[in-house]
Structure formats: C-alpha cells, structure tokens
C-alpha cells in the first residue's frame, strides 16, 4: 500500500477477515452454492471504483467479495445500513472488522451526509460495493434505485460504476429466512458507467444496464 | 507387495491405462493446438477438465469404498443443485427443496450400510410420498402438479439413479475376485464415459443421419452405432479383469451401457431444450455443467447394476 493512503481506525482486520473468508465464506459460496460468473474480466482490479449490484440476500455481499482474491479483500468495502449492521456491539464488530463495511446512515437528518463513509473509501482508492435499491426487498425482483448512487457519481465523476447482476442468492437465502437452500448463483458483470451530467439520467442509465444484464441471463421469474 | 482389500491389480492397471490414454489424447490435442490455437480451444479445455475429473475419481477409488461413496454423493449433490437451479421452482417450495437435498445423505447412507431393501425404495416410495405432502403444508396449489413432478424427476435422476453406481461398491466382493470392490464401478464409469467420447468421435467422422433431429440434431445414427460397437468391444475385453461377467454377458453389458448412455444423454438434451439452455452449467470448462457429464450415467448406472445383480449376486 502506498504511504499516501489514509486508513481508518475501525476498518477491516486483515487476519480475521482472511480467515473468515477462507474457512467459511469461500466453501459456502463456491461449494455449497456455486457460481456461474459472466464477464469476470470486466471487474475493476483496483479502486477507486464502485460495484453496483442488485440486492436480495445477505449472500450478495459474500458472493461479490468471493469474486476477488483473499489479499484484495481489505480494499473491498460494502456500503451497509448503519441502523441494521451496527445495532449490537458484536454485529458491529463483525460488520466493520470482518466484512469491512462502510456504514450508511439511512434516513439521516438534514445536513448530515449519509454517504460520507462511502466517499472516504473512494478517496482512499478502495472498491465500494453499493446496493442502490437501498434494501434487500422482494426476492429476485429489481426495485427502483435510490438517489444516493447518482449523488456519489456526481461528486466523483472520474470513478467507474460497474453494474453487477446477481441471480439466485434471493432464492437461496431471501430476506427474513434463516434456512439456506442451495442454488447455483449467476453473476453477470456489465460494462462500467461514468457520471453523465445529470442525476436522473445517470440513475436511469444504470437501471437500464442492470435490466439488460438481467435480461441477458434470461432467468425465469420466481413466484 | 499386498494391496488394500478394496483394490486388485487389474483395477490399478486399468487406471494406469486410462492415464496413458489421457496422456496420448493430451499430446494429440497439444499438436492441434499448436497449429490452430483458436479452433482447438474447446478441445483443449475439454482435455484439461478430463484430467481433473479422472484425478478426482481415481483418488476417490484409491482411498476406498467410503471415500468413493462420499464422492458420488457429492456428485449427486452438484447434479441436483444444478437441476433445481435450472428448472423454474416455486417460491412456496423453498423449504421443500431443502428436504429434497436431505434425501442425498440418507440415500447414500443406505448404500454405505448396504441396506438394499431400503436403498431401492427410499426415493421411489418414501420421498415420492413425503415431498408432495410437505408441499401441501406450504399451501400453494397453483403449479402444484408440475412442481411435484419436476422435483421427483430430478431426485430420481440425480440421486436415485446415480446412487446405483455407488451401490456397486456395496456388493459382496467375493462375487468379483478379479475386480474386487472397485472393479464394477470402474468398469461402469469408464465404459459410460468412453461411450460418450466414442459416440462423439464416430459422429464427427462419419455422422450423416440424425437419430433424434428435434431433440439433439448433432447426434447421428453413425455416431450411435460406432459408439455402441466400440463400447461393446471394450466391455468384452475389460470384463475378465474387472467383473465376474462371461464374454456373452459382457456383450450384453456393453449394449446396455452404450444404448442406455445414449438415452440418458438425449433425455437431458430434451430437458435442456425444454428449458431453453444449451449447457446445464459452467462448472466443467469445455463440458458444460455436472449434469452434462453425468447424464449418460443416470441411465447406464441403474441398468448395469440390475443386470449384474441379476446375473451374479
């Protein structure tokens, strides 16, 4: 790491993170579930960059982080809801030190910047994982994107936003379920997008690219 | 030097011969690749995947029946998972699918325990009755029959049928002095896979008349006939080394594996065509998914198993 990089006090603990991913996450994602990845070569190797993914399951973050080698983990920073992941001391430790999340304050007061942590991660040259749907929502359904992703792009016009569509994780472990049922998961990586001058146009372009990836997969609806 | 109880000299020699044949195929593929890297890409991937599959299978066989049974249970797991990921399933049945997965360790437990009576009815009777009853508890009636039917078809193919390959290890080894415990399994798997390769090669060389044009237009009568003939010859040649089969019985086994393998292959082709995919997955580079590799075995294993048991056990 270069000496100009700033670090944070409660960022990922590399050893705990590498152990957890090597012993738990990888066997779970690669053996119990199994991935079909399309367009892996399009993933950004270094930051600052943003992975924009659909979100149906807690597995999503584990799947996206499994696309990278262990040594790259500490540079991957999932943006995660502070009200959910920091609600107890142990969960907060796990979320910050093992998963390396940057907390996002959902429904923050006026004036406060909910994306401050995400911006700091980009400033440190890290790869941010962002779920612009804002919540896991209905399994295997794409919801409208919230405005944060476009605001982030506006403030970082040089940063590439890589759309990634995940299918299957919402079947394996949907919101509100504790029992994991194995399914192969498909991951489709699209061409990156940069700030195009308008928040609305950016958000719509990103949504369109995500829908195109979903259509490319041709997945039957899950109902 | 004495061998562990589950292995005999012919089994080891057969494995050595497979490695030699694979080395030869690799050399031929490397030559083609040197001339035409793009055109030989698929072939090269396929040969590389064969090395991995042969290595994993060989290690499982060498480690003994327990390891082989666990390995085949894992193959069933991958195949069932691929199938359930491919077909449209209902949201209401998520937990039912979990029960279907649980059938795998149970079914292979009967194999390890050599409890034949239970092994042969557990999925066709008990799972057949249990899963729809569990689906009723979920309460969704729309698409009920389709969901129950597709689920049971998947369990029968990927778990019940494949577990017959494993049960060959549970047959009393006294029945097979030449091949020991592992001989019949090696014979079945080797012939089934070679049959696939032979049908493909004969089809490429001479193929003209399609057999099932609407399901699998590239499967030809010439490929089928050449493949089955090759398999029958190998079946007769290998039988004294690996099995208790007399030459005429081995001829029948070769026919059964050759024709059964073909039927399994085109049956999965029909399923894939119905769903609208080309390969069942991407787990095995150059081959497709696990189902693409074990489709022939889902027919060949139970047919061969009952044939051998009827004749010799």
Interface residues (C-beta under 8 A of the other chain):
Chain A: X34 X36 X139 X168 X171 X174 X177 X179 X181 X182 X183 X184 X218 X220 X221 X222 X223
Chain B: X77 X78 X81 X82 X84 X85 X88 X89 X90 X91 X94 X95 X97 X98 X101 X276 X281 X282 X283
